Amino acid sequence: MKRIVSVVVLVAVIALGTSALAVAQTAKAKSVSLTGEIVDMGCYLDHGAMGAKHKECATMCIANGMPMGLLTADGTLYLVTMNHSNADPYNQLKGWAAEKVVVTGVASTRNGVKAVEADAVKLASAK
């Protein structure tokens, strides 16, 4: 009986610790605003295609399911991901290939891949 109680207590402690860790990680996630050009990841990674001359191809590739990237002025490439609670900003970006945009959302890095979740998007103002 003591052994069963010990196991139950241990499982409860692990569960509480895991929950606390998840809350702490969520609390650390801060929204950022990143400015850059929407590129299709396939053509950009394969042969550096970007800019106005690649707009038609990028638009077609993205419409056919190619992942989108956000290429910032300093050359950092972010995979753009969809907010599962609101896909509208992500879907809006699909029509903005080769455009300079501002993407607001949580940025993350895993195994060297940078990503930003599209929570809000807008065209960058021309200067």
C-alpha positions as CSV (number, residue, x, y, z in Angstrom):
1,M,0.0,0.0,0.0
2,K,2.8,2.4,0.9
3,R,4.4,1.6,-2.5
4,I,1.2,2.5,-4.4
5,V,0.9,5.8,-2.4
6,S,4.5,6.6,-3.2
7,V,4.0,6.0,-6.9
8,V,0.9,8.2,-6.9
9,V,2.7,11.0,-5.1
10,L,5.6,10.7,-7.5
11,V,3.4,10.9,-10.6
12,A,1.5,13.9,-9.1
13,V,4.8,15.7,-8.4
14,I,6.0,15.0,-12.0
15,A,2.7,16.2,-13.4
16,L,2.7,19.4,-11.4
17,G,6.3,20.0,-12.4
18,T,5.6,19.5,-16.1
19,S,2.6,21.8,-15.9
20,A,4.6,24.5,-14.2
21,L,7.3,24.2,-16.8
22,A,4.7,24.5,-19.6
23,V,3.3,27.7,-18.0
24,A,6.8,29.1,-17.5
25,Q,7.6,28.5,-21.2
26,T,4.4,30.0,-22.4
27,A,5.0,33.1,-20.2
28,K,8.4,33.5,-21.8
29,A,7.0,33.6,-25.3
30,K,6.9,37.2,-26.3
31,S,5.5,38.6,-29.5
32,V,7.8,40.4,-31.9
33,S,7.3,42.4,-35.0
34,L,9.6,41.4,-37.9
35,T,9.9,43.3,-41.2
36,G,11.0,41.6,-44.4
37,E,10.1,40.2,-47.8
38,I,7.8,37.2,-48.2
39,V,9.6,34.5,-50.2
40,D,8.7,31.0,-51.1
41,M,11.1,28.7,-49.3
42,G,11.8,26.3,-52.1
43,C,13.0,28.8,-54.7
44,Y,14.8,31.0,-52.2
45,L,16.7,28.1,-50.6
46,D,17.4,26.4,-53.9
47,H,18.7,29.4,-56.0
48,G,18.2,32.6,-54.0
49,A,15.1,33.7,-55.9
50,M,13.5,36.8,-54.4
51,G,12.3,40.3,-55.3
52,A,9.9,41.7,-57.8
53,K,11.2,39.6,-60.8
54,H,10.3,36.4,-58.8
55,K,6.9,37.6,-57.6
56,E,4.8,35.6,-60.2
57,C,6.7,32.3,-59.5
58,A,6.7,32.8,-55.7
59,T,2.9,33.5,-55.8
60,M,2.3,30.3,-57.7
61,C,4.6,28.2,-55.5
62,I,3.0,29.5,-52.3
63,A,-0.5,29.0,-53.7
64,N,0.5,25.4,-54.5
65,G,1.6,24.7,-50.9
66,M,5.3,25.8,-50.9
67,P,6.1,27.1,-47.4
68,M,6.6,30.8,-47.0
69,G,9.6,32.5,-45.5
70,L,10.2,36.0,-44.2
71,L,13.6,37.4,-45.3
72,T,14.7,40.3,-43.2
73,A,17.0,43.1,-44.3
74,D,19.9,41.5,-42.4
75,G,19.5,38.2,-44.3
76,T,17.8,36.3,-41.6
77,L,15.2,33.8,-42.9
78,Y,12.2,32.8,-40.8
79,L,9.8,30.1,-41.7
80,V,6.3,31.6,-41.4
81,T,3.9,29.4,-39.5
82,M,0.1,29.7,-39.0
83,N,-1.6,30.6,-35.8
84,H,-4.0,27.6,-35.3
85,S,-6.5,29.8,-33.6
86,N,-6.6,32.4,-36.4
87,A,-5.4,31.4,-39.9
88,D,-6.4,34.7,-41.5
89,P,-3.0,36.5,-41.1
90,Y,-1.2,33.6,-42.6
91,N,-3.6,33.2,-45.4
92,Q,-3.3,37.0,-46.1
93,L,0.5,36.6,-46.5
94,K,-0.1,34.1,-49.3
95,G,-1.1,37.0,-51.6
96,W,1.9,39.1,-50.7
97,A,4.8,37.2,-52.2
98,A,7.8,39.5,-52.9
99,E,6.2,42.2,-50.8
100,K,7.8,43.9,-47.8
101,V,5.6,43.1,-44.8
102,V,5.5,43.3,-41.1
103,V,4.7,40.0,-39.3
104,T,3.8,40.1,-35.6
105,G,3.9,36.9,-33.6
106,V,6.0,34.6,-31.5
107,A,9.4,33.9,-32.9
108,S,11.2,30.6,-32.1
109,T,14.2,28.6,-33.0
110,R,14.6,24.8,-33.0
111,N,17.6,22.9,-34.3
112,G,18.8,26.0,-36.1
113,V,15.5,26.7,-37.9
114,K,14.0,30.1,-37.1
115,A,10.2,30.6,-37.4
116,V,7.6,33.2,-36.7
117,E,3.9,32.6,-36.1
118,A,1.8,35.0,-38.1
119,D,-0.6,36.4,-35.5
120,A,-0.9,39.8,-37.3
121,V,0.4,41.0,-40.7
122,K,0.5,44.2,-42.6
123,L,2.3,45.7,-45.6
124,A,5.3,47.6,-44.6
125,S,5.0,51.3,-45.3
126,A,7.0,52.7,-48.2
127,K,9.8,55.1,-47.2
